[in-house]
Amino acid sequence: MFDYKKLVKSHEKEVVEDLKKWIAIPSVYEEDSKTKEMPFGKDVARALEYIALLAEAHGFNVDRCDGYCTEISYGEGDIIGIYAHCDVVPVSGEWKYPPFSGEIEDDVMYGRGTSDDKGPAMATFHALCALKDAGRIEGYQVRFVVGGNEESGSECLEYYFKKLKKPYPKYGFTPDGDFPLIYGEKGIANYKVEQKLDLPFLLSLRGGTASNSVMDHVTCELEAKGNFKKACKAYFGATDCQYTLENLDEDFYHLEVFGKAAHGSLPNLGVNAGLCLLRFLSFYFTDVRLSNIATSYLDGDGSTLGLYKESEALHHTTFNVGLMEYENGVLSYVVNFRYPENVNPKKVIDKLNTMNLGKHTLLSISDPLLVDPNGAMVRTLEKVYRDETGDLLTPIMTIGGGTYAKESKNTIAFGSHFPNRDDRIHNSNETIHLKDLFDSMAIYAHAIDALGRLCD
């Protein structure tokens, strides 16, 4: 068998240096700096330009796709498509090192985007460089597309395929999932809930950074009589949340609650600060309405709502309250809802609107994805992974997360998260182990080569 580890070995130092510089660009979606040329804000534009300039320096063809994506291409023939992203979720929580430093300790790089998805994207890029320099991209074409909006709706690939009319690949993968590979993904819907609530004690409330992350921080200002400080200490001391309390003026307080972030597809792995706060307020002010809201979503799977459903292929529903706000007498929150192929999200919204929990409005829908696990592409990529790692036990899988595979055709998620590794994606202290970075380079070089042979 061809030695792909040896092929990419000379790129190990360069891939680390290039990734560290990319991590230093805080490429979070920014509404305030959006322009026609920078549809996702200035820092995402900087990150897209960084990889474009790097690709040009290595002799690839580059299309900047009107600022939505950076397309890096080489070769001619049937297309092998690879889809990664350079945008990252906002920073929250406490970090061991600055989140955009790319600091390395004990062969582990820390930083937002190290694992989701700049690290895997950079590994893919250097795998391509190694293949091109060795003359192994022959008889097929590779199009490596780095998008700028995966974390906020994937408008980038929608623009790429629908507006620019770019062709779909014959075979494709996105390095934004798990190894060995993912052949199915739950559907994802976001919906907003708005409920008029007369809460005279509550002046303001705001929490969360993204709908697809478990809310780990919420703040509120309120008026509270009685021994409010003692109540906070007793309540939060019995939960997994932390809090800070500032006495603004007599009976007015600024309260901050801290939970634990997690990916929105796995709400059970996090601690939702917003729901914790609502429960506390409901107890202290004896407001059953707040208790009903919090209780409805604490289980994270829809059981309390009577909306739990599962399938053999894509498993069970999840509901994550990711954003929350109270303003002008209206409590609003955004729920990231993930569901198997036997669920109709529109019917779920209809049922929710009968529950006296406010007005529910569907914001977006991304349908479930299921690819034949016995198809040529799946079997080829599975074999590549097993040949390169020697891992014969970890099964291929389906997930609750959503990837670019839904935006393309003939595409699945393929790494680069390795089994039993905690990369803290969407959490503080996100990391990538340098060994994983180097191993994934070899796996992706082998994968591109193997899919290219399928095109013959």
C-alpha positions in Angstrom: 0.0 0.0 0.0 1.2 3.5 -0.8 2.6 5.3 2.3 0.5 8.4 2.7 2.0 9.2 6.1 5.3 9.5 4.4 3.8 11.6 1.7 2.5 14.2 4.1 5.4 14.1 6.6 7.2 17.1 5.1 4.1 19.2 5.7 3.8 18.8 9.4 5.7 21.9 10.4 4.0 24.0 7.8 0.4 22.8 8.6 0.9 23.8 12.2 2.3 27.3 11.3 -0.5 27.9 8.8 -3.2 26.8 11.2 -1.9 29.0 14.0 -2.1 32.1 11.8 -5.6 31.1 10.6 -6.8 30.6 14.2 -5.6 34.2 15.0 -8.4 35.5 12.7 -11.5 35.7 14.9 -13.9 34.7 12.1 -17.2 35.0 13.9 -20.2 36.1 11.8 -20.6 39.8 12.3 -23.8 41.6 11.3 -22.4 45.1 11.8 -19.6 44.8 9.3 -21.5 43.0 6.5 -21.2 44.4 3.0 -21.9 43.1 -0.5 -18.3 42.0 -0.8 -18.2 40.7 2.8 -21.6 39.0 3.3 -20.6 37.5 6.7 -18.6 40.4 8.1 -15.0 41.5 8.0 -13.3 38.8 10.0 -14.9 35.9 8.1 -13.8 37.7 4.9 -10.2 37.9 6.3 -10.3 34.2 7.0 -11.5 33.3 3.5 -8.9 35.6 1.9 -6.1 34.0 4.1 -6.8 30.5 2.6 -7.2 32.0 -0.9 -3.8 33.6 -0.8 -2.2 30.5 0.7 -3.7 28.3 -2.1 -2.5 30.7 -4.8 1.0 30.6 -3.3 0.9 26.8 -3.7 -0.1 26.9 -7.3 -3.8 26.1 -7.1 -6.7 27.8 -9.0 -8.7 30.0 -6.7 -12.3 31.4 -7.1 -13.4 33.8 -4.3 -17.0 33.2 -5.1 -18.2 36.8 -4.4 -17.0 36.5 -0.8 -19.2 33.6 0.2 -16.6 30.9 -0.2 -13.1 30.3 -1.3 -12.9 27.5 -4.0 -9.5 25.9 -4.4 -9.2 23.6 -7.5 -6.8 21.5 -9.4 -6.9 18.9 -12.1 -9.5 18.0 -14.8 -12.3 15.4 -15.0 -14.9 14.2 -12.6 -15.1 16.3 -9.5 -14.1 15.2 -6.0 -15.7 17.8 -3.8 -14.4 18.7 -0.3 -16.4 21.2 1.8 -15.0 22.8 5.0 -15.6 26.1 6.8 -13.6 28.9 8.3 -16.3 30.6 10.3 -16.4 29.8 14.0 -19.0 30.0 16.8 -18.7 33.0 19.3 -16.3 32.6 22.2 -17.8 32.0 25.7 -16.6 30.5 29.0 -13.2 30.6 30.6 -10.2 29.7 28.5 -6.8 28.4 29.6 -5.2 30.4 26.7 -6.6 33.3 24.6 -9.1 31.7 22.2 -7.5 33.1 19.1 -3.9 32.5 20.0 -3.4 28.9 18.7 -1.2 28.3 21.8 0.4 24.9 21.9 1.0 22.9 25.1 2.1 19.2 25.2 1.4 18.9 21.5 -2.1 20.2 21.8 -3.2 23.4 20.1 -5.8 25.5 21.8 -8.2 27.9 20.1 -11.6 28.5 18.6 -11.7 26.7 15.3 -8.9 24.3 16.0 -11.3 21.3 15.6 -14.3 23.0 14.1 -13.3 23.5 11.4 -10.0 25.2 10.6 -7.8 22.4 11.8 -9.5 19.8 9.6 -9.7 22.2 6.7 -6.0 23.0 7.0 -5.1 19.3 7.2 -7.2 18.8 4.0 -5.4 21.7 2.3 -1.9 20.3 3.0 -3.1 16.8 1.9 -4.0 18.4 -1.4 -0.6 20.1 -1.6 1.2 16.9 -1.0 -0.8 15.0 -3.7 -0.4 17.8 -6.2 3.4 18.1 -5.6 3.7 14.3 -6.0 1.7 14.4 -9.3 -1.0 12.1 -7.9 -4.0 14.3 -9.0 -4.5 12.8 -12.4 -7.7 11.9 -14.3 -10.0 13.8 -11.9 -10.5 17.2 -10.5 -10.5 18.3 -6.9 -12.6 21.2 -5.7 -11.9 22.2 -2.1 -14.5 24.7 -1.0 -14.0 26.7 2.2 -17.3 28.3 3.3 -17.9 31.3 5.5 -21.3 30.6 7.0 -21.6 27.0 8.2 -22.3 28.0 11.8 -25.0 30.5 10.9 -27.1 28.8 8.2 -24.8 27.6 5.4 -25.8 30.5 3.1 -22.3 30.1 1.6 -22.8 26.8 0.0 -26.4 27.7 -1.0 -24.9 30.6 -2.9 -22.1 28.4 -4.3 -24.5 25.8 -5.7 -27.7 27.7 -6.4 -26.5 31.2 -7.3 -23.2 30.5 -8.9 -24.4 27.2 -10.4 -21.3 25.3 -9.4 -21.5 21.6 -10.3 -22.1 19.0 -7.6 -19.3 16.4 -7.2 -19.3 12.8 -8.3 -18.0 12.0 -4.8 -17.5 14.3 -1.9 -16.9 14.7 1.8 -16.7 17.3 4.5 -14.0 17.1 7.1 -16.4 18.4 9.8 -17.6 15.3 11.6 -16.4 12.1 13.1 -14.2 9.1 12.0 -14.7 6.5 10.7 -17.5 8.4 8.9 -21.1 9.6 9.1 -23.7 8.3 6.7 -26.7 10.0 8.2 -27.6 13.3 9.9 -30.7 14.3 11.7 -32.9 17.1 10.4 -32.4 20.5 12.0 -35.0 23.2 12.6 -34.7 26.4 14.5 -37.8 28.0 15.9 -38.5 31.1 17.9 -40.9 31.3 20.8 -42.4 34.6 21.9 -44.6 34.9 25.0 -46.1 38.0 26.5 -45.4 37.9 30.2 -46.0 40.6 32.8 -42.9 40.2 35.0 -42.7 43.5 37.0 -39.7 42.2 38.9 -37.7 41.6 35.7 -36.1 44.6 34.0 -34.1 42.7 31.4 -32.7 39.3 30.5 -30.3 38.2 27.8 -28.4 34.9 27.2 -26.7 32.7 24.7 -24.4 33.2 21.7 -25.8 30.8 19.1 -28.9 28.6 18.8 -26.8 25.5 18.2 -24.9 25.8 21.4 -26.1 25.1 24.9 -26.5 28.4 26.7 -23.7 28.7 29.2 -24.2 32.4 30.3 -27.2 34.5 30.9 -27.5 37.9 32.6 -30.5 39.7 34.1 -31.4 42.9 36.0 -34.2 42.7 38.4 -35.9 44.1 41.5 -36.2 41.7 44.5 -37.3 42.2 48.0 -36.5 40.0 50.9 -33.3 38.0 51.4 -32.5 37.6 47.8 -28.8 37.0 48.3 -29.5 34.1 50.6 -32.0 32.6 48.2 -29.4 32.8 45.3 -26.8 31.1 47.5 -29.2 28.3 48.5 -30.6 27.7 45.0 -27.5 27.8 42.8 -25.5 26.0 45.4 -27.7 23.0 44.8 -27.3 23.1 41.0 -24.5 22.7 38.5 -24.6 26.4 37.7 -22.5 29.2 39.1 -23.6 32.8 39.6 -22.4 36.3 40.4 -24.6 38.9 42.1 -24.2 42.6 42.2 -26.4 44.9 44.3 -27.1 47.9 42.1 -29.3 50.0 44.4 -31.3 48.9 47.4 -33.5 46.1 45.9 -32.1 46.2 42.4 -29.7 43.5 41.3 -27.5 42.4 38.4 -27.4 38.6 38.3 -25.3 36.5 36.0 -25.6 32.7 35.8 -23.0 30.4 34.3 -23.7 26.9 33.0 -21.8 24.6 30.7 -21.6 24.9 27.0 -22.0 21.9 24.6 -23.0 21.4 21.0 -26.7 22.0 20.4 -27.1 18.4 19.1 -26.2 17.1 22.6 -28.0 19.3 25.1 -27.7 16.6 27.8 -23.9 17.2 27.8 -24.3 20.8 28.8 -25.9 22.8 31.6 -28.3 25.4 30.3 -27.9 28.6 32.3 -31.0 30.2 30.9 -33.3 27.4 32.0 -31.6 27.3 35.3 -32.3 31.0 35.8 -35.9 30.7 34.8 -36.4 28.0 37.3 -34.9 30.1 40.1 -37.0 33.1 39.2 -40.1 30.9 39.1 -39.4 29.6 42.6 -38.5 33.0 44.2 -41.4 34.9 42.6 -43.8 31.9 42.6 -44.4 32.3 38.8 -45.6 29.0 37.4 -45.3 30.2 33.8 -41.5 30.4 34.0 -41.4 27.0 35.7 -43.5 25.5 32.8 -41.1 26.9 30.2 -38.0 25.7 31.9 -39.4 22.3 32.8 -40.5 21.7 29.2 -37.0 21.8 27.9 -34.8 20.6 30.8 -34.9 16.9 29.5 -33.5 18.0 26.2 -35.3 15.3 24.2 -38.9 16.5 24.0 -40.3 14.0 26.5 -41.9 16.6 28.8 -43.4 18.3 25.7 -44.8 15.0 24.5 -42.8 15.3 21.4 -40.2 12.7 21.8 -39.7 10.5 18.8 -37.0 8.2 17.5 -36.0 6.0 14.6 -33.5 3.1 14.2 -31.3 5.1 11.8 -31.2 8.6 13.3 -32.2 7.9 16.9 -34.2 10.5 19.0 -35.2 14.1 19.0 -33.3 16.8 20.8 -34.4 20.3 21.8 -31.8 23.0 22.8 -32.7 26.4 24.0 -29.8 28.4 22.7 -30.8 32.1 22.9 -33.0 33.9 25.3 -34.2 37.5 25.9 -36.8 39.4 27.9 -37.7 42.9 26.7 -40.8 45.1 26.7 -42.9 42.4 28.4 -42.0 39.6 26.0 -39.9 36.6 26.8 -38.4 35.1 23.6 -36.1 32.2 23.0 -34.7 30.3 20.1 -34.8 26.5 20.1 -32.5 24.3 18.0 -34.6 21.2 17.2 -33.1 18.0 15.8 -35.1 15.1 14.5 -35.0 11.8 12.8 -36.5 11.1 9.3 -39.9 10.1 10.7 -40.7 13.6 12.1 -42.4 16.5 10.3 -41.1 19.7 11.9 -44.0 21.8 10.7 -46.4 19.5 12.5 -44.2 19.8 15.6 -44.6 23.6 15.5 -48.4 23.2 15.0 -48.6 21.1 18.2 -46.4 23.5 20.2 -48.7 26.3 19.3 -51.5 24.5 21.1 -49.6 24.3 24.4 -50.0 27.7 25.9 -46.3 28.3 25.8 -46.4 31.3 23.5 -46.2 31.8 19.7 -43.9 29.4 17.9 -42.4 30.5 14.6 -40.4 28.2 12.4 -37.1 30.0 11.3 -35.3 27.4 9.3 -35.4 23.7 8.2 -32.6 21.4 7.1 -34.0 18.0 6.1 -32.5 14.7 7.4 -29.7 13.0 5.4 -29.3 9.3 4.9 -26.8 7.8 2.5 -26.6 4.1 1.6 -24.0 2.6 4.1 -23.2 -0.1 1.6 -22.5 2.3 -1.3 -19.1 2.5 -3.1 -18.2 5.9 -1.6 -19.0 4.9 2.0 -17.2 1.6 1.7 -14.2 3.3 0.1 -13.8 6.0 2.8 -14.4 3.5 5.6 -11.6 1.3 4.2 -9.3 4.3 3.9 -9.8 5.2 7.6 -9.3 1.6 8.7 -6.2 1.1 6.6 -4.6 4.3 7.9 -5.5 3.9 11.6 -5.8 0.1 12.1 -9.1 0.8 13.9 -11.3 -2.1 12.9 -13.8 -1.7 15.7 -15.3 1.8 15.7 -18.6 1.6 13.7 -19.6 4.0 11.0 -22.4 6.2 12.4 -25.3 8.7 12.1 -25.3 11.9 14.2 -27.5 14.7 15.5 -25.1 17.4 14.2 -25.6 18.9 10.7 -22.8 19.3 8.2 -22.2 20.6 4.7 -23.1 17.1 3.4 -26.7 18.3 3.5 -25.9 21.2 1.1 -24.2 19.2 -1.5 -25.0 15.9 -3.3 -23.0 12.6 -3.1 -21.3 13.9 0.0 -20.8 12.6 3.5 -19.0 13.8 6.7 -15.6 12.1 7.1 -13.6 13.0 10.2 -11.7 14.6 11.5 -12.8 14.0 15.1 -11.2 10.7 16.2 -12.9 8.2 18.5 -12.6 8.8 22.3 -11.1 12.3 21.8 -12.6 15.3 23.6 -11.9 18.3 21.4 -14.4 20.5 23.2 -16.1 21.7 20.0 -18.4 24.7 20.6 -17.0 24.9 24.2 -14.3 26.8 25.9 -10.7 25.4 25.5 -11.4 23.9 22.1 -8.4 21.9 21.0 -6.8 19.7 18.4 -4.0 17.2 19.1 -1.2 17.7 16.7 -1.0 13.9 16.2 -4.7 14.0 15.0 -3.8 16.9 12.7 -1.0 15.0 11.1 -2.9 11.7 11.0 -5.9 13.3 9.3 -3.6 14.8 6.6 -2.6 11.3 5.7 -6.2 10.0 5.8 -7.4 12.9 3.6 -4.6 12.4 1.1 -5.5 8.7 0.9 -9.2 9.5 0.6 -8.8 11.9 -2.2 -6.6 9.4 -4.1 -9.0 6.6 -3.5 -12.1 8.6 -4.6 -10.1 9.7 -7.7 -9.6 6.0 -8.6 -13.4 5.5 -8.3 -13.9 8.1 -11.0 -12.0 5.9 -13.6 
